[in-house]
Amino acid sequence: WDYMQLMGHTFKDMDRTAAFTHAMLTWANWVDANTDP
């Protein structure tokens, strides 16, 4: 991607590990909120 957006801020570049960690946490929170255990 050319740009990444996080919490209202746009970044030209971002540490890939931090971006992946944030993506996984976002996905995990979505799963917790939208699935029926």
Residue pairs with C-beta under 8 A, 6 or more apart in sequence:
2 12
3 10
3 11
3 12
4 10
4 11
4 14
4 19
5 11
6 14
6 22
